Amino acid sequence: MSILTLLFLLILGLSVFVGISIFKSISTSEKEKNLVGHIKSIALFTLALAVFSQILGLVNIFGYLANKDANVASSILAKGIKITFHPTMYGLIIYLISILITEGLKFHINRTETQG
């Protein structure tokens, strides 16, 4: 989940950079528009990485259960499966926040283009 946090910080940093450049300049360039697209791409990659980490966790759990000697209580199994959902929920939260940020940036870009 630390990789997801680093990606989230990258998204926030790019968003602040784009936001400052939008509010400082009178007209927006293609650079800002491209960066907004990159922010969305990084957010989607973050979500995909989160789902991938959940799948890896589930594969590990089921691999352990495939062992014939494994005798696991259902409550322990349920807790393990519950833990595998944490990265996916975190990635989804990051993705939703990123979508809100990019839509806000797009709104300001369109507003400055119509005013300028």
Secondary structure as the mmCIF struct_conf table of DSSP 4:
data_model
#
loop_
_struct_conf.conf_type_id
_struct_conf.id
_struct_conf.beg_label_comp_id
_struct_conf.beg_label_asym_id
_struct_conf.beg_label_seq_id
_struct_conf.end_label_comp_id
_struct_conf.end_label_asym_id
_struct_conf.end_label_seq_id
HELX_RH_AL_P HELX_RH_AL_P1 SER A 2 LYS A 24
BEND BEND1 SER A 25 SER A 27
HELX_RH_AL_P HELX_RH_AL_P2 GLU A 30 LEU A 65
TURN_TY1_P TURN_TY1_P1 ALA A 66 ALA A 66
BEND BEND2 ASN A 67 ASN A 67
TURN_TY1_P TURN_TY1_P2 LYS A 68 ASP A 69
HELX_RH_AL_P HELX_RH_AL_P3 SER A 74 GLN A 115
#
